[in-house]
Amino acid sequence: MPEGDTVWNTARVLHRALAGARITSSDFRVPQLATTDLTGWTVRESASRGKHLLLRLSAPDKTHWTLHSHLRMDGAWRAYAPGERWTGRPAHLIRVVLRSPGAVAVGYHLHEMTLAPTAEENEQVGHLGPDLLGPDWDPAEAVRRLADHPEQTIGEALLDQRNLAGVGNLYKCEVLFLRGVSPWTPVGAVPDLPGLVALAQRLLAANRGRWTQSSTGSLHRGQTSYVYGRRAQPCRRCGTAIRKEELGERVTYWCPVCQPEHPGPPITG
């Protein structure tokens, strides 16, 4: 699923394919941009901010614009060579096609897509907390934002992109397991928030530049996670069956022995 490292990787793929190129045709398949034509525009760079992708462009009149898209749970960008078959997703999920002399960029199931002056980028991403993979990563600010909500569960707080940008459900579960913290622990009761934030950043950074997300160090199928996606399988530390429950609007995975004493749903079965 798209988490901060996946979007970072996607931005680099698009940058390599399009940066410096002139767009020869564009095809937007969303109502708000259906009549937009980027023919003749130049791609300056592709960048990410948390789960948001920012394609920065120069118009023929030299003004700077940003094509913003949010990948959420199911969005994706793919870059193809001219004439190559588009195999990323079904055609009905295509939201935008950008063609250049050397590549074709196709956006699938993108969300919140907008085209606005680059100077107004902050209106799209200014609410986000520090980006774990950004050049301006500020762990102290991330800790401060988390600590501002001491009654919120740490599982929900880590997913709130206003606290820190880039952590998704996978990294939430894995970080909390590695720190021995129950997902239902109130933020104010977490013993070492700076250590938890530092670990989250290290995990995302370790997976930057590759598509297989691993928190265990192994890239082999079935061995990449400690708890995420492993309901009822034995904990890699203690052998207890991994649990899966809803937390907020998302599911969470945890080990009831390695991450004990949470005030959440009772362990049954």
C-alpha positions, 0 to 999 in steps of 0.5 A: 500500500502507498506509505511514505516510502512508496510515494517517495519511490514513485516521485523518483520514478516520475522524476527520472522519466519526465524531469526536463521534458516537454509534455507533448500531450495530456489527458485528464479524466477527472471532471475538475481538470477535464479541459486542461491541456498541458501540451508545451509545458515542461516538467521541472521536478517530481517530489513527494510530501508524505503520501502526496505527490507533487509534479512541478511544471513550467508553463510556456509563459514561464509561470510555475505550477504544481500538479498535486495528487494524493495516492491514499490507499489505492492510487499509483503512478506508472511510467512507460516507454512510448509504445509500451503496453500500460499494465499498471491497472485497469484502464477505467482507473486511469485519471491522467496521462502525460506524454513526453518524447521519452516517456508516458506517465499514467496516474491510476485511481488518484485522489484530490488531484489539483493544478495550482500555482506552485506558490500556493502548494502550502494550501495542499500540503501545509497541514502536514506534519514533518515528512519522515523522508523530507529534507526538512525532517524535524523529529523534535517537531514530530514529537511535539505534535504527537505530545499535544494529544496525550489522550489519543491512542498512539496507534491513531496518532501515528496515522494522523498525517498532521503529526508526522507525514508518511506513516501508514498502517504497516509502519504503525503496527511494526514500529509499535511492536518493535517498541513493545507498545500497545496500539491502545496506549494513550500518547501521554503514557508512551515511555519514549516518544522520541525513540519511537519517532526515530525508529519510524524514520529509520524504517521508512528510510531503510526501505527508500529506493526499493519496492519491498517494504521490510521491517525485519531486514528480510526481503523474502516473501512472508518474512518482511513483517513482525505483526502486520498482515500476520493475524493468528500466526505465531509472534516471531519473538514469543510464539503467541498468536498475532491479534487483529482488531479495529482501531479507529477506522483502520485495523491494527495487528499486535502481539498481546504478550510483547505489547501488553496491557492495553485498554482496548478490546478484550483478547478472545478466541 
